[in-house]
Amino acid sequence: MAEVTIQLRIEPLDEGGYVATSPDVPGLVAEGRSIVETVEIAQGLTRKIVESCLEHGDPLPPALARAAPGGPIDVTIPVGIQ
């Protein structure tokens, strides 16, 4: 399985929790109670978007189509501090 990194924009919601969107995955909108939960939901939705594209013969978003196995992967992750 190839892996690719995508950019997420995570914003706090007025009513609590967070919402994530991605310039790399059009249509991706994920909401969660914490940043970690929001990222996990975004990962799952991105996989579902890829599966749907492949199943229906639609092109993958360019950021996802460039996945190449092997080589280094740069990842930015959130770390909670108080």
NORGIJO-V351870 format. One record per residue. N is the residue number from 0. PHI is phi in whole degrees, -180 to 180 (NA if undefined). Layout:
BEGIN
N;PHI, N;PHI
END
This chain:
BEGIN
0;NA, 1;-82, 2;-126, 3;-140, 4;-97, 5;-128, 6;-85, 7;-121, 8;-109, 9;-112, 10;-126, 11;-72, 12;-97, 13;-58, 14;-85, 15;104, 16;86, 17;-140, 18;-129, 19;-120, 20;-130, 21;-142, 22;-70, 23;-86, 24;-130, 25;-55, 26;91, 27;-76, 28;-139, 29;-127, 30;-119, 31;-151, 32;-78, 33;-131, 34;-63, 35;-61, 36;-62, 37;-63, 38;-63, 39;-63, 40;-65, 41;-62, 42;-62, 43;-63, 44;-66, 45;-63, 46;-60, 47;-67, 48;-64, 49;-62, 50;-58, 51;-65, 52;-60, 53;-65, 54;-64, 55;-98, 56;74, 57;-84, 58;-70, 59;-74, 60;-55, 61;-51, 62;-64, 63;-88, 64;-72, 65;-88, 66;-63, 67;-131, 68;-67, 69;86, 70;81, 71;-74, 72;-125, 73;-92, 74;-131, 75;-108, 76;-126, 77;-81, 78;-131, 79;-74, 80;-134, 81;-127
END
